[in-house]
């Protein structure tokens, strides 16, 4: 069965520190998609990135970067020079095909607290 | 700006009540989803719909039903609310036809307490 594991339940850092959120996935599919979402205190999940299984290039977007490694089934997320506004719960997700559509399999989330 | 709107942010209901959670999206998306979020468990899929009047069970459908009479609206129904249904409920939508690589857009969530 498909599975996403986020082993870090909660991380606390001081502002300007770098922080990496881990994500390990399990799938039998050869083609699959991975996602990261951010859930700020307001509650709404905000899409951050999508990566397909054929594209192992790392991606950088401002202070955010993602490291995708098929060999270790990991899709880790790094925030450089963290800020208080980065405080949120972050979810990693894997797309699983169903008969007529698809669904997202979510990890349990990592709560990030950035202290001033 | 894309929008998924859930009718209530907070709801308190009594055990045994029939509860309706409403979700509306303005993006003309075919797919709509209801997830439940609990600490340590992440988000779990309750039901989804890929078209009007179509519905499919997710991973935890027991105690819930859904209704999709119009494309933009997807309702989650708790037939007889119980205390173990106290949770955060999140609605999402996504377009069809772009495959599994399309991200879902989420509403702000409804925190339901059953007393």
Interface residues (C-beta under 8 A of the other chain):
Chain A: X4 X6 X9 X32 X33 X35 X37 X42 X43 X44 X45 X46 X47 X50 X52 X91 X95 X96 X97 X98 X99 X100 X101 X102 X103 X104 X106 X107 X108 X109
Chain B: X9 X31 X33 X35 X40 X41 X42 X43 X44 X45 X48 X50 X54 X56 X58 X88 X90 X92 X96 X99 X100 X101 X103 X104 X105 X106 X107 X108 X109 X111
